[in-house]
Amino acid sequence: MVNLILRVLSHLDVNRLPVKVQSIGLEYDEKVLLLIRNELLKVMVVQFNADQLLTERPHVSALVRDSLIQKAKDFNIVLDDVAITHLSYKAEFSRAME
């Protein structure tokens, strides 16, 4: 089991703000961003084994960032920053790897 913390700094595209507020409200981060973030992380993380997640963390983080930025554009959400800030494994898994 992987524990991963992803920092996402975002804002709505001001040119599309009235449309977005009417359709999803001001809670876009909870209604949309949380869902697409979780969906994307599940898809991205399974593409790498445990060693790769640790040794290629910058690469994995960049792939997650690029994919999330593209997906967020569909909802007129601008992502200012996306980064994996923490990556670890459950204790049992860590012991098994040693």
Backbone as numpy.savetxt, mean C-alpha at the origin, in Angstrom:
# Nx Ny Nz CAx CAy CAz Cx Cy Cz
3.64 -15.80 8.30 2.80 -14.62 8.30 3.69 -13.38 8.30
3.43 -12.49 7.40 4.19 -11.26 7.25 3.45 -10.11 7.93
4.19 -9.36 8.73 3.66 -8.11 9.29 4.31 -6.98 8.51
3.49 -6.15 7.91 4.00 -5.09 7.06 3.25 -3.81 7.37
3.99 -2.74 7.57 3.37 -1.42 7.77 3.72 -0.57 6.56
2.70 -0.03 5.96 2.86 0.80 4.77 2.41 2.22 5.09
3.33 3.17 4.90 2.98 4.58 5.11 2.49 5.14 3.78
1.31 5.77 3.83 0.73 6.36 2.63 0.30 7.79 2.97
0.88 8.75 2.29 0.49 10.15 2.43 -0.26 10.54 1.17
-1.48 11.05 1.34 -2.32 11.29 0.16 -3.20 12.52 0.32
-3.76 12.93 -0.80 -4.78 13.97 -0.82 -5.61 13.80 -2.09
-6.77 14.38 -2.09 -7.62 14.32 -3.27 -7.13 15.30 -4.32
-7.31 14.96 -5.57 -7.00 15.86 -6.68 -7.94 17.05 -6.57
-7.40 18.24 -6.33 -8.25 19.42 -6.09 -9.11 19.77 -7.30
-8.66 19.40 -8.49 -9.46 19.68 -9.68 -10.71 18.82 -9.74
-10.71 17.71 -9.04 -11.85 16.79 -9.05 -12.52 16.71 -7.67
-12.16 17.62 -6.78 -12.65 17.56 -5.41 -14.17 17.55 -5.28
-14.90 18.45 -5.92 -16.36 18.42 -5.75 -16.99 17.08 -6.16
-16.51 16.51 -7.23 -17.04 15.22 -7.70 -16.75 14.13 -6.69
-15.55 14.09 -6.17 -15.17 13.04 -5.21 -15.90 13.19 -3.89
-16.03 14.41 -3.41 -16.73 14.61 -2.14 -18.18 14.17 -2.26
-18.79 14.44 -3.40 -20.18 14.02 -3.61 -20.29 12.50 -3.70
-19.34 11.86 -4.35 -19.47 10.42 -4.58 -18.97 9.56 -3.43
-17.86 9.93 -2.78 -17.35 9.09 -1.69 -17.21 9.80 -0.36
-17.38 11.10 -0.34 -17.29 11.84 0.92 -15.85 12.14 1.31
-15.71 12.76 2.46 -14.39 13.16 2.93 -13.60 11.99 3.52
-14.24 10.87 3.74 -13.57 9.71 4.33 -12.97 8.82 3.25
-12.47 9.43 2.18 -11.92 8.66 1.07 -10.80 7.73 1.51
-10.04 8.18 2.52 -8.93 7.35 2.98 -9.41 6.06 3.61
-10.54 6.11 4.30 -11.09 4.91 4.93 -11.93 4.10 3.95
-12.64 4.77 3.07 -13.54 4.08 2.15 -12.83 3.48 0.95
-11.88 4.19 0.41 -11.25 3.75 -0.84 -9.79 3.36 -0.63
-9.02 4.24 -0.07 -7.58 4.02 0.02 -7.24 2.78 0.84
-7.93 2.56 1.93 -7.69 1.38 2.75 -7.97 0.10 1.97
-9.05 0.09 1.22 -9.41 -1.10 0.44 -8.40 -1.39 -0.67
-8.03 -0.36 -1.44 -7.10 -0.62 -2.54 -5.71 -0.94 -2.00
-5.33 -0.34 -0.89 -4.03 -0.64 -0.29 -3.97 -2.11 0.14
-4.98 -2.57 0.86 -4.99 -3.95 1.34 -5.03 -4.95 0.18
-5.85 -4.66 -0.81 -5.96 -5.53 -1.98 -4.63 -5.62 -2.71
-4.00 -4.50 -2.91 -2.74 -4.46 -3.64 -1.62 -5.16 -2.87
-1.56 -4.95 -1.56 -0.51 -5.59 -0.76 -0.62 -7.11 -0.82
-1.83 -7.62 -0.76 -2.02 -9.08 -0.85 -1.47 -9.61 -2.17
-1.77 -8.92 -3.23 -1.31 -9.35 -4.56 0.20 -9.23 -4.69
0.77 -8.15 -4.18 2.20 -7.91 -4.34 3.05 -8.82 -3.46
2.66 -9.01 -2.22 3.48 -9.76 -1.27 3.62 -11.22 -1.67
2.57 -11.82 -2.21 2.65 -13.24 -2.57 3.58 -13.50 -3.75
4.01 -12.46 -4.43 4.93 -12.62 -5.56 6.37 -12.85 -5.12
6.64 -12.66 -3.82 8.00 -12.76 -3.30 8.06 -13.77 -2.17
9.19 -14.48 -2.07 9.37 -15.37 -0.93 9.91 -14.55 0.24
10.05 -15.19 1.39 10.44 -14.49 2.62 11.79 -13.79 2.47
12.77 -14.49 1.89 14.09 -13.89 1.71 14.03 -12.67 0.80
13.28 -12.78 -0.27 13.18 -11.66 -1.21 12.53 -10.44 -0.57
11.52 -10.66 0.25 10.86 -9.52 0.90 11.85 -8.75 1.76
12.76 -9.47 2.41 13.75 -8.80 3.25 14.90 -8.21 2.45
15.46 -9.00 1.54 16.65 -8.54 0.82 16.34 -7.55 -0.29
15.14 -7.64 -0.85 14.76 -6.75 -1.94 13.70 -5.74 -1.50
13.73 -5.37 -0.24 12.71 -4.47 0.30 12.57 -3.17 -0.48
13.66 -2.50 -0.86 13.50 -1.26 -1.65 12.78 -1.51 -2.98
13.11 -2.62 -3.62 12.46 -2.97 -4.90 10.98 -3.27 -4.68
10.67 -4.05 -3.66 9.28 -4.38 -3.34 8.51 -3.10 -3.01
9.12 -2.24 -2.21 8.49 -0.97 -1.84 8.20 -0.12 -3.07
9.14 -0.07 -4.00 8.94 0.71 -5.23 7.81 0.13 -6.08
7.74 -1.19 -6.18 6.65 -1.82 -6.93 5.29 -1.53 -6.30
5.24 -1.63 -4.98 3.99 -1.33 -4.26 3.61 0.13 -4.49
4.59 1.03 -4.34 4.34 2.46 -4.53 3.79 2.74 -5.93
4.47 2.25 -6.95 4.05 2.52 -8.32 2.66 1.97 -8.62
2.39 0.76 -8.15 1.08 0.15 -8.38 -0.02 0.89 -7.64
0.26 1.29 -6.41 -0.75 2.00 -5.62 -1.02 3.39 -6.20
0.00 4.06 -6.67 -0.18 5.37 -7.30 -1.09 5.25 -8.51
-0.85 4.24 -9.34 -1.68 4.03 -10.52 -3.13 3.74 -10.15
-3.33 2.85 -9.18 -4.68 2.48 -8.76 -5.41 3.68 -8.13
-4.71 4.47 -7.34 -5.32 5.62 -6.68 -5.77 6.67 -7.69
-5.07 6.77 -8.82 -5.46 7.73 -9.85 -6.87 7.47 -10.35
-7.29 6.20 -10.36 -8.65 5.86 -10.80 -9.71 6.52 -9.92
-9.32 6.87 -8.69 -10.24 7.47 -7.74 -9.91 8.94 -7.49
-9.04 9.52 -8.35 -8.61 10.92 -8.23 -7.96 11.20 -6.88
-7.22 10.22 -6.40 -6.45 10.38 -5.17 -4.98 10.50 -5.57
-4.33 11.53 -5.07 -2.92 11.76 -5.35 -2.11 11.25 -4.16
-1.15 10.39 -4.43 -0.31 9.86 -3.36 1.01 10.62 -3.35
1.29 11.25 -2.22 2.51 12.03 -2.07 3.70 11.15 -1.70
3.43 10.11 -0.93 4.50 9.22 -0.49 3.92 7.86 -0.13
4.62 6.83 -0.52 4.25 5.45 -0.18 5.55 4.72 0.13
5.63 4.10 1.30 6.84 3.37 1.66 6.53 2.29 2.67
7.24 1.18 2.54 7.18 0.13 3.56 8.06 0.60 4.71
7.47 0.83 5.87 8.23 1.33 7.01 8.61 0.23 7.99
7.94 -0.92 7.90 8.24 -2.02 8.82 7.90 -3.33 8.12
8.78 -4.29 8.26 8.55 -5.61 7.67 9.13 -6.65 8.61
8.27 -7.54 9.08 8.73 -8.60 9.98 7.85 -9.83 9.79
8.26 -10.89 10.44 7.52 -12.15 10.37 7.10 -12.56 11.77
6.06 -13.36 11.85 5.63 -13.91 13.14 6.81 -14.69 13.73
6.87 -14.75 15.05 7.99 -15.39 15.75 8.21 -16.83 15.30
7.15 -17.60 15.13 7.28 -19.00 14.73 7.95 -19.11 13.36
7.57 -18.24 12.46 8.12 -18.26 11.11 9.59 -17.86 11.14
9.92 -16.85 11.93 11.31 -16.40 12.04 12.20 -17.50 12.59
11.71 -18.22 13.60 12.49 -19.33 14.17 12.68 -20.44 13.13
11.66 -20.72 12.37 11.74 -21.78 11.36 12.74 -21.43 10.27
12.90 -20.16 9.98 13.83 -19.73 8.94 15.28 -19.85 9.39
15.52 -19.78 10.70 16.90 -19.81 11.22 17.52 -21.15 11.17
